[in-house]
Amino acid sequence: MTFTRILQLVLAVGAISATAKAATIFNFDTDNLGTSTTFTDTVNGLSATYSSAADPGGFIIYSSMFETLTGNVLGDPGPAGQDGLSLDIGFSGELNAIDLNFATADFTTPSPVTLTAFQNSQQVGSTTTSGMFLSGFVFPEGEIAFDGTNFNKVVISSTAPDFAVDNITVAVSNVGVSSVPEPDPLSLIGIGSGFLMLGSLRRRRRKPASNR
């Protein structure tokens, strides 16, 4: 195999790795205003089903009044008229990371928001954070993320009476897709450098000796 072909394969592996890590984003912008839970959205072949204990009508899609949550958002209270609800999101596939924007209905101190991850019915982890008041906007906004283990359901809750979410970005797990681990970008750089050195040495060895 020539040095050029080896280098092409290294670059191709890097491109495949980057593609495998592409994210899927659920932002509600293609949903009709007034749609309420329970409902399902599908993006890039992955489905997310939104529900709550107050359904039908626990959470509803409405136009954003926020800064970091744009377009349409999903929040409570919905037609059911209940506050203090948790939002359940069930996914049709295995995930290993999730990140989303949120806003809470607070006028003084921002309330904490908790994201709890489940693998089917088993809790696998959780994280909690609070938003902050942004200049020119009434309600605190923030971002919350979770990763590190596989999951297919999350529950979002807050001590605030109501909250809204948007831009739910998830990474699909490669479990069951391939048993070959993805190469680390730094490893690829090291491999590429090694091939460059190997090519240089081979050229030196082929250089004819000078006449004496």
Residue pairs with C-beta under 8 A, 6 or more apart in sequence:
3 195
3 198
3 199
3 202
6 195
7 192
7 195
7 196
10 188
10 191
10 192
10 195
11 192
13 183
13 188
14 183
14 185
14 188
17 182
17 183
17 185
17 188
20 174
20 182
21 171
21 182
23 169
23 170
23 171
24 43
24 44
24 46
24 169
24 170
24 171
24 172
25 43
25 167
25 168
25 169
25 170
26 41
26 43
26 48
26 167
26 168
26 169
26 170
27 70
27 71
27 72
27 166
27 167
27 168
28 41
28 61
28 71
28 72
28 73
28 74
28 166
29 71
29 72
30 41
31 39
31 41
31 61
31 72
32 61
33 61
33 62
33 63
33 72
34 60
34 61
34 62
35 60
35 61
36 55
36 56
36 57
36 58
36 59
36 60
36 61
36 78
36 79
36 80
37 50
37 51
37 52
37 55
37 56
37 57
37 58
37 59
37 60
37 78
37 87
38 49
38 50
38 51
38 55
38 56
39 49
39 50
40 47
40 48
40 49
40 50
41 47
41 48
41 50
42 48
42 92
46 91
46 92
46 93
46 170
46 172
47 91
47 92
48 89
48 90
48 91
48 92
48 168
48 170
49 89
49 90
49 91
50 59
50 74
50 87
50 88
50 89
51 58
51 87
51 88
51 90
52 58
52 59
52 76
52 85
52 86
52 87
52 88
53 85
53 86
54 76
54 78
54 80
54 82
54 85
55 80
56 79
56 80
57 78
57 79
57 80
57 81
58 76
58 77
58 78
58 80
58 82
58 85
58 87
59 74
59 75
59 76
59 78
59 85
59 87
60 74
60 75
60 76
60 77
60 78
60 79
61 72
61 73
61 74
62 72
62 73
62 75
63 71
63 72
63 73
64 70
64 71
64 72
64 73
64 164
64 166
65 137
65 138
65 139
66 73
66 103
66 137
66 139
66 141
66 164
66 166
67 134
67 136
67 137
67 141
68 101
68 103
68 134
68 141
68 143
68 166
68 167
69 101
69 102
69 103
69 141
69 164
69 165
69 166
69 167
70 166
70 167
71 166
72 166
73 103
73 164
73 165
73 166
74 87
74 164
74 165
74 166
75 103
75 162
75 163
75 164
75 165
76 82
76 83
76 85
76 87
76 162
76 163
76 164
77 83
77 85
77 162
83 161
83 162
84 161
84 162
85 162
86 155
86 156
86 157
87 155
87 156
87 157
87 165
88 153
88 154
88 155
89 153
89 154
89 155
89 156
89 168
90 152
90 153
91 152
91 153
91 170
92 152
93 152
93 172
93 173
94 150
94 151
94 152
94 172
94 173
94 175
94 176
95 150
95 151
95 152
95 170
95 171
95 172
95 173
96 147
96 148
96 149
96 150
96 151
96 171
96 172
96 173
97 145
97 146
97 147
97 170
97 171
98 115
98 117
98 145
98 146
98 147
98 151
98 154
98 168
98 169
98 170
98 171
99 143
99 144
99 145
99 146
99 168
99 169
99 170
100 115
100 143
100 144
100 145
100 156
100 165
100 166
100 167
100 168
100 169
101 141
101 142
101 143
101 165
101 166
101 167
102 113
102 131
102 141
102 142
102 143
102 144
102 156
102 158
102 163
102 164
102 165
102 166
103 131
103 139
103 140
103 141
103 142
103 163
103 164
104 110
104 111
104 113
104 130
104 131
104 139
104 140
104 142
104 158
104 160
104 162
104 163
105 139
105 160
105 161
105 162
105 163
106 139
106 140
106 160
107 138
107 139
110 130
110 131
110 132
110 133
110 140
110 142
111 130
111 140
111 158
111 159
111 160
111 163
112 128
112 129
112 130
112 158
112 159
113 128
113 129
113 130
113 131
113 142
113 144
113 156
113 157
113 158
113 160
113 163
114 126
114 127
114 128
114 156
114 157
114 158
115 126
115 127
115 128
115 144
115 145
115 146
115 154
115 155
115 156
116 123
116 125
116 126
116 154
116 155
116 156
116 157
117 123
117 124
117 125
117 126
117 146
117 149
117 151
117 153
117 154
118 124
118 151
118 152
118 153
118 154
118 155
119 149
119 150
119 151
119 152
119 153
120 152
120 153
124 149
124 150
124 151
125 146
125 148
125 149
125 151
126 146
127 144
127 145
127 146
128 144
129 142
129 143
129 144
130 140
130 142
131 139
131 140
131 141
131 142
132 140
132 141
132 142
133 139
133 140
134 140
134 141
144 156
146 154
147 171
150 173
150 175
156 163
156 165
174 182
183 191
